[in-house]
Each structure stands twice: as structure tokens, then as C-alpha cells.
Amino acid sequence: MDDEVKRDDTLELELDGTIELDDWDPPDEEEAEGDEPSDAAFAAEVEAKIAALRGLYVETQRDAVLAEQFERLLTEKDSGVEIRRWAGIVVKAASGAGKTTMVGRFLKNHPRVHGFGSDDSDFVHIDVPSPVTNKSLGLAVLRTMYPQGRGVAPAGSNASREADLRLSDIWEEVRNMASAYGVWGLWIDEAHDLGNGGPNMLAILQSTFKRWMAHEHRPILILSGTPEIESLFQTREFRRRFLTVESPTLSAVTDTPQLRQVIAKYLREVGLGVDESLREFMPRLVHAGTYQIGWTLNVVIEAIREALLETAEHLSVEHFAESYRAIVQCSDRDNPFVANDWSGIDTVMQRGRKDAEPEPRKRRRKRDKTPW
């Protein structure tokens, strides 16, 4: 793999071979002479580097599975059969696996999908509304299709029309609009939330989806969510109509060489080397990342942010400890990069308490390691 990284490059997670610690270090570069940048300029420079890292995508085997299953749906769709066997795809993975990023990137780059994410895309996307009811879900889908009419008023101007729709009409209207405006795909993200309305509402929604699956002009359906989504489709009828894409969990035993190569790409992008303290830290990293690729790489990027703010030359385990402490607000006893009994820490629960951004941090000087 070429060491040069472009913003749109895909980083392969499944690579052969191993990487030695010395091979992680990027080539030395001469430092530019001049005045030290202001705090604001320095912060902007760091954030630009972090944004560049977040713009890189790590591809795994599940991307290939998604492409294969989607192609299976398209082949059946193009065949012109009146009754299609497949209704769509269920993408299931634990929180932090990056499934939303994966599906969004796939649809945006697929040659058959027009303008995904724009107002006139032929493949629309919604999150499950709250509270979820048959009507609120149907109206959420309708609102995404209004722009496809190219002249149809925005959703807010259709309030009276929405109020006039009877419950039994909503999904018929969805199918009619999809047919009229050329919408051939619908992606419902966070689909595990369909169960939040309780068992009675879930039964109604299941009936709605059954009717949807039986309709000749239905769009392809992608449902993505956590493994709890399985409880929504326990019947044989549902299971046989949806193809499945699952995200495997990471393993520090088998995935360490590949993760090292990805981290090496990140470090070359920002000009950092690797500290000796990272030689045996991978099991701690995978545990801190809740064994999910998306969250694990987020932990790595936040540690790199910490190193850049400190103007360090090498990424070390101390940067991981400091950034993790800032993200989840934990003590050293509960920090998997510090604690001796790190494997017993419930990092999933920690992430649930504060699953987002670290506290804003300013430039820090290099730690003084002088022994006197």
C-alpha cells in the first residue's frame, strides 16, 4: 500500500503481514522556521488535521458483504419479476461499529443511487421518529419525498394535507409518491427504535411492513440498527425476506496487525511517531473501543488530538489515557489505559454515560520528564 494518503482513500483493514513498531514511524521532516502560531491558529491547525483523519474511511469485510447483498437486490429488481423474493437488507451491529457511516458512504458512492443526501435523491433516508407510531413513521417517510416532486411545497407547508391523511392512507401515499417521483430505495436508520412504542405498536408496524413487502412497486428497504433489531423480525416471514449484513467484533489477537497499519497511516498523515509504550497496548485499545471498529478508531483519533495539542513528537499510551479520561470523565481506576485490572472495566457502560465529544482542550506544553 502506498504511504501517501488522500482524503477519499479507503484504508483496508484486512491486510496481510505484520508491522513492526519501528515501521510505524513516519519519515523525518524538517521543521519550518518562524514564529510560533497563536493559540487560535494552533487550535485551527490541530482541528484541520483531526478533520482530515475523520475523512479517511477504514474498509472491512462487511463493506464487501453489503455490496454483495445490495447487488443481489438490484439483480432481482432489474429482472422485472412481479413478486420479488427480497424486501431489503438488515444491517445490524453494536453501537460504535460505524454502521451508519458505512451505509451512508455506500449509498453516496453507488453508481445507481442518484444524489444521496440531496433534496432530490432517488434513495431517501430517515431516522426512526420519537415517539414512534405507524403514522409518525409514515409521515417521516413522506416528508423526505416531498422535495422529489420538484415543485411540491416543503413539508411544513403540507401540514393540512398530512392532517387529512387517514392512517390507512399514509403508506399507500408513500408508495404512490415513490412511484411518481422515482424513489426506489428507503433507508431507515436506528431501526431498533421501532420497538420503543411497545408491543401493540410494534405489532401494527410489523403488519405495515408485511403489506409493504407484498406490494409490487415498493422501494428497496434498508434497516440498520443494533442487534436488538433481531427481536423485531423474529417471524420466519420476515427473516426469509431480508438479507443480512453483520459487523463482527474486533479481536486484539487477530486484528492487531491490521489496526497497527491503520494507525500508522493516521500518524503519517499528521507527522507523529510511535512511542515505545504502545508496543503492547493493543488489547487495552480494543477493550476501550468496546470491540467495535468505529469507536476504537475514534479513541485513536482523540489520542492523536491529545498528542498534537501537547506538540509531542510521538504518540504514547499517556495520550490515550488523557484523552479517554476527558471523553468519559473517569478516574484512573476506571481508565483502561491506566488501570492494572483494565479488562474488568465496563467500557460499554462508560461510553453510554458520555458517548460523544471530549472536553474542549487547549494547547499544552510537552510534559517535563526531567528527573530533577
Wavefront OBJ file of the C-alpha trace (Angstrom):
o trace
v 0.000 0.000 0.000
v 1.331 3.417 -0.916
v 2.187 5.541 2.118
v 0.548 8.608 0.567
v -2.941 9.091 1.933
v -5.635 11.052 0.113
v -8.824 12.329 1.682
v -11.029 9.951 -0.280
v -8.747 6.941 0.144
v -10.108 3.789 1.713
v -7.898 2.196 4.339
v -8.030 -1.579 4.060
v -8.410 -3.243 7.461
v -7.877 -6.701 6.039
v -4.225 -6.690 5.027
v -1.588 -9.400 5.022
v 1.573 -9.295 7.097
v 2.541 -7.627 10.311
v 4.021 -4.292 11.142
v 6.975 -3.823 13.454
v 6.984 -0.939 15.892
v 9.873 0.769 14.087
v 7.894 0.680 10.853
v 5.198 2.868 12.395
v 7.421 5.936 12.462
v 6.838 8.391 9.617
v 9.828 9.836 7.756
v 11.567 12.726 9.476
v 10.610 16.149 8.214
v 12.421 19.408 8.726
v 10.539 21.791 10.941
v 9.690 25.094 9.340
v 11.358 28.054 10.904
v 9.313 31.005 12.060
v 7.289 32.353 14.927
v 5.134 30.018 16.978
v 1.495 30.296 15.853
v -1.093 31.916 18.086
v -3.315 29.712 20.233
v -6.233 30.244 17.853
v -4.154 29.424 14.784
v -2.639 26.431 16.536
v -6.076 25.100 17.543
v -7.351 25.550 13.990
v -4.341 23.674 12.644
v -4.930 20.766 15.023
v -8.627 20.593 14.189
v -7.844 20.584 10.475
v -5.573 17.576 10.959
v -8.204 15.782 13.039
v -10.859 16.512 10.409
v -8.547 15.016 7.779
v -8.251 11.823 9.818
v -12.009 11.593 10.250
v -12.333 11.960 6.492
v -10.447 8.706 5.977
v -12.514 5.540 5.831
v -11.460 2.121 7.072
v -12.949 -0.616 4.936
v -13.633 -4.054 6.383
v -15.113 -7.290 5.120
v -18.615 -6.103 5.986
v -18.344 -3.448 3.229
v -17.884 -6.230 0.694
v -20.833 -8.134 2.178
v -23.055 -5.034 1.950
v -22.074 -4.517 -1.695
v -22.774 -8.173 -2.485
v -26.190 -8.176 -0.794
v -27.189 -4.876 -2.412
v -26.216 -6.222 -5.829
v -28.451 -9.209 -5.150
v -31.378 -6.845 -4.558
v -30.638 -4.884 -7.741
v -30.417 -8.037 -9.845
v -33.862 -9.090 -8.657
v -35.243 -5.556 -9.092
v -33.948 -5.372 -12.677
v -35.350 -8.784 -13.544
v -38.893 -7.386 -13.683
v -40.456 -10.219 -11.695
v -43.854 -9.238 -10.308
v -43.276 -10.711 -6.862
v -39.783 -10.159 -5.566
v -38.340 -12.530 -3.000
v -36.206 -9.943 -1.200
v -37.661 -6.890 0.535
v -34.329 -5.408 1.568
v -31.317 -5.614 3.855
v -30.952 -5.606 7.624
v -27.633 -4.129 8.779
v -27.035 -4.957 12.416
v -24.099 -4.087 14.626
v -23.404 -2.911 18.135
v -23.265 0.790 18.878
v -19.915 2.179 17.805
v -19.420 -0.194 14.894
v -19.805 2.592 12.325
v -22.786 1.078 10.523
v -24.406 4.461 9.776
v -21.163 5.738 8.263
v -20.788 2.546 6.247
v -24.306 2.573 4.772
v -24.246 6.330 4.088
v -20.883 6.127 2.335
v -22.004 3.102 0.304
v -25.167 4.791 -0.952
v -23.378 8.055 -1.685
v -20.795 6.277 -3.846
v -23.058 3.744 -5.553
v -23.431 4.443 -9.304
v -27.128 3.566 -9.327
v -28.053 5.940 -6.472
v -28.676 9.497 -7.593
v -27.563 12.325 -5.298
v -27.851 10.522 -1.974
v -28.257 13.074 0.809
v -29.558 15.785 -1.517
v -33.132 17.045 -1.810
v -33.858 15.147 -4.998
v -32.210 11.815 -4.317
v -33.914 8.653 -5.525
v -32.832 6.830 -2.346
v -34.199 8.513 0.787
v -33.133 8.227 4.408
v -34.840 8.748 7.777
v -34.166 8.047 11.429
v -36.971 6.454 13.415
v -39.088 9.315 14.837
v -39.834 9.657 18.526
v -42.422 8.799 19.628
v -42.746 6.099 17.021
v -46.185 5.246 15.701
v -47.375 3.918 12.391
v -48.488 7.425 11.448
v -45.345 9.260 12.606
v -43.137 6.795 10.722
v -45.208 7.073 7.549
v -45.230 10.874 7.717
v -41.459 10.931 8.269
v -41.020 8.945 5.057
v -43.466 11.194 3.183
v -41.606 14.331 4.239
v -38.356 13.010 2.814
v -40.085 12.509 -0.524
v -41.660 15.981 -0.864
v -38.541 17.546 -2.414
v -38.500 14.835 -5.072
v -41.643 16.426 -6.529
v -39.555 19.426 -7.746
v -42.279 21.951 -7.178
v -44.155 20.265 -4.379
v -44.218 22.585 -1.373
v -41.848 21.866 1.543
v -43.011 19.569 4.302
v -44.015 22.419 6.604
v -46.488 23.691 4.010
v -48.152 20.311 3.768
v -49.393 20.256 7.341
v -53.043 20.383 6.339
v -52.543 17.673 3.772
v -50.831 15.487 6.359
v -53.646 16.088 8.847
v -56.204 14.983 6.264
v -54.432 11.699 5.591
v -56.112 8.762 7.275
v -53.872 6.200 8.924
v -54.746 3.639 6.278
v -53.812 6.114 3.519
v -50.344 7.091 4.674
v -48.366 4.124 3.415
v -50.413 3.999 0.220
v -49.428 7.638 -0.286
v -45.809 6.709 0.379
v -45.899 4.063 -2.343
v -47.672 6.404 -4.774
v -45.150 9.196 -4.212
v -42.243 6.781 -4.505
v -43.574 5.575 -7.847
v -44.381 9.076 -9.131
v -41.021 10.605 -8.160
v -38.789 7.676 -8.993
v -37.778 6.857 -5.422
v -36.616 3.255 -5.496
v -34.906 2.972 -2.093
v -35.610 3.787 1.561
v -33.086 3.555 4.391
v -34.419 3.596 7.974
v -31.569 4.101 10.429
v -31.725 3.334 14.172
v -34.420 0.803 13.261
v -34.140 -0.896 16.655
v -36.106 2.117 17.959
v -39.166 0.766 16.130
v -39.781 -1.266 19.267
v -39.979 1.790 21.524
v -43.721 2.164 21.011
v -44.448 -1.010 22.953
v -45.673 -4.457 21.859
v -49.020 -3.288 20.497
v -47.473 -0.589 18.304
v -44.765 -2.990 17.203
v -47.418 -5.437 16.029
v -49.026 -2.644 13.973
v -45.672 -1.678 12.457
v -44.933 -5.297 11.626
v -48.238 -5.520 9.774
v -47.346 -2.350 7.873
v -44.013 -3.774 6.792
v -45.665 -7.038 5.735
v -48.004 -5.118 3.437
v -45.023 -3.109 2.196
v -43.120 -6.280 1.326
v -46.055 -7.661 -0.646
v -46.508 -4.541 -2.807
v -45.265 -4.682 -6.384
v -43.967 -1.090 -6.502
v -42.257 -0.957 -3.132
v -38.790 0.649 -2.896
v -35.868 -1.416 -1.657
v -35.689 -1.177 2.139
v -32.542 -0.946 4.267
v -32.997 -1.247 8.032
v -29.939 -0.561 10.180
v -29.644 -0.773 13.939
v -28.174 -2.537 16.937
v -28.554 -6.334 17.370
v -31.850 -5.655 19.196
v -33.316 -5.217 15.734
v -33.495 -9.022 15.533
v -36.325 -9.045 18.054
v -38.432 -7.062 15.577
v -38.062 -9.717 12.903
v -38.389 -12.998 14.713
v -41.007 -14.472 12.410
v -39.993 -16.712 9.547
v -41.808 -14.430 7.114
v -39.541 -11.507 7.971
v -36.333 -13.499 8.163
v -36.777 -15.006 4.730
v -37.459 -11.614 3.090
v -34.420 -9.689 4.343
v -30.773 -10.217 3.539
v -28.398 -9.597 6.446
v -25.142 -7.710 6.974
v -23.454 -8.106 10.365
v -20.394 -6.419 11.875
v -18.018 -8.763 13.685
v -16.384 -7.601 16.892
v -12.714 -6.712 16.966
v -10.163 -9.070 18.467
v -6.834 -7.957 19.902
v -5.473 -11.386 18.962
v -6.331 -11.395 15.261
v -6.811 -7.704 14.391
v -3.685 -6.151 15.956
v -1.541 -6.181 12.771
v -4.303 -4.546 10.739
v -5.077 -1.950 13.396
v -1.391 -1.065 13.594
v -1.306 -0.420 9.865
v -4.342 1.843 10.065
v -2.834 3.775 12.998
v 0.419 4.075 11.067
v -1.480 5.725 8.208
v -3.060 8.165 10.650
v 0.315 9.039 12.154
v 1.954 9.601 8.797
v -0.902 11.941 7.923
v -0.201 14.175 10.932
v 3.559 13.670 11.235
v 3.739 11.788 14.523
v 5.927 8.863 15.527
v 5.132 5.964 17.862
v 6.308 5.771 21.444
v 7.701 2.529 22.864
v 4.803 2.452 25.372
v 2.438 1.404 22.557
v 4.225 -1.877 21.901
v 1.803 -3.988 23.959
v -1.156 -1.650 24.362
v -3.463 -3.034 21.633
v -5.614 -5.216 23.959
v -6.286 -2.130 26.081
v -7.220 -0.123 22.979
v -9.662 -2.735 21.669
v -11.275 -3.021 25.107
v -11.553 0.768 25.424
v -13.134 0.827 21.957
v -15.810 -1.651 23.130
v -14.532 -4.101 20.484
v -16.148 -2.028 17.713
v -14.122 -0.615 14.835
v -15.851 2.778 14.680
v -15.452 3.635 18.357
v -11.942 2.149 18.541
v -10.704 4.413 15.761
v -12.430 7.364 17.426
v -10.391 6.626 20.581
v -7.243 6.588 18.434
v -8.074 9.911 16.783
v -8.779 11.576 20.126
v -5.418 10.345 21.448
v -3.746 11.831 18.383
v -5.539 15.105 19.116
v -4.057 14.994 22.628
v -0.548 14.448 21.250
v -0.929 17.293 18.751
v -2.180 19.684 21.437
v 0.852 18.784 23.518
v 3.120 19.311 20.482
v 4.537 15.861 21.148
v 6.773 14.104 18.669
v 5.414 10.616 19.346
v 2.013 9.155 20.209
v 2.167 7.415 23.577
v -0.127 5.489 25.903
v -0.253 8.616 28.101
v -2.071 10.431 25.298
v -4.638 7.633 25.148
v -5.109 7.760 28.919
v -5.539 11.538 28.956
v -7.955 11.682 26.032
v -10.033 8.762 27.345
v -10.245 10.464 30.748
v -11.556 13.614 29.042
v -14.122 11.730 26.953
v -15.781 9.598 29.637
v -14.836 11.617 32.766
v -13.404 8.629 34.616
v -10.789 8.150 37.312
v -7.533 6.297 36.707
v -9.068 3.275 38.404
v -11.659 3.105 35.610
v -9.335 4.091 32.781
v -8.383 1.073 30.635
v -5.125 2.764 29.631
v -4.061 3.194 33.270
v -5.709 0.565 35.476
v -3.983 -2.733 36.164
v -7.293 -4.618 36.061
v -8.315 -2.913 32.811
v -10.137 -5.956 31.363
v -12.754 -5.781 34.128
v -13.787 -2.197 33.311
v -17.237 -1.885 31.708
v -16.251 0.403 28.837
v -19.640 -0.033 27.163
v -21.336 1.479 30.210
v -18.732 4.251 30.368
v -19.354 5.146 26.774
v -23.104 5.190 27.351
v -22.678 7.790 30.086
v -20.802 10.202 27.854
v -20.844 8.960 24.283
v -19.656 11.959 22.366
v -17.003 14.576 22.330
v -14.208 15.168 24.823
v -13.999 18.354 26.837
v -12.541 21.253 24.842
v -8.812 21.345 25.474
v -6.240 23.976 24.691
v -2.621 23.791 23.691
v -0.447 22.118 26.282
v 3.284 22.205 26.610
v 5.296 18.999 26.443
v 5.481 17.179 29.724
v 8.713 17.852 31.552
v 10.274 14.453 32.162
v 13.489 15.815 33.661
v 14.231 13.723 36.781
v 15.416 16.708 38.836
l 1 2 3 4 5 6 7 8 9 10 11 12 13 14 15 16 17 18 19 20 21 22 23 24 25 26 27 28 29 30 31 32 33 34 35 36 37 38 39 40 41 42 43 44 45 46 47 48 49 50 51 52 53 54 55 56 57 58 59 60 61 62 63 64 65 66 67 68 69 70 71 72 73 74 75 76 77 78 79 80 81 82 83 84 85 86 87 88 89 90 91 92 93 94 95 96 97 98 99 100 101 102 103 104 105 106 107 108 109 110 111 112 113 114 115 116 117 118 119 120 121 122 123 124 125 126 127 128 129 130 131 132 133 134 135 136 137 138 139 140 141 142 143 144 145 146 147 148 149 150 151 152 153 154 155 156 157 158 159 160 161 162 163 164 165 166 167 168 169 170 171 172 173 174 175 176 177 178 179 180 181 182 183 184 185 186 187 188 189 190 191 192 193 194 195 196 197 198 199 200 201 202 203 204 205 206 207 208 209 210 211 212 213 214 215 216 217 218 219 220 221 222 223 224 225 226 227 228 229 230 231 232 233 234 235 236 237 238 239 240 241 242 243 244 245 246 247 248 249 250 251 252 253 254 255 256 257 258 259 260 261 262 263 264 265 266 267 268 269 270 271 272 273 274 275 276 277 278 279 280 281 282 283 284 285 286 287 288 289 290 291 292 293 294 295 296 297 298 299 300 301 302 303 304 305 306 307 308 309 310 311 312 313 314 315 316 317 318 319 320 321 322 323 324 325 326 327 328 329 330 331 332 333 334 335 336 337 338 339 340 341 342 343 344 345 346 347 348 349 350 351 352 353 354 355 356 357 358 359 360 361 362 363 364 365 366 367 368 369 370 371 372
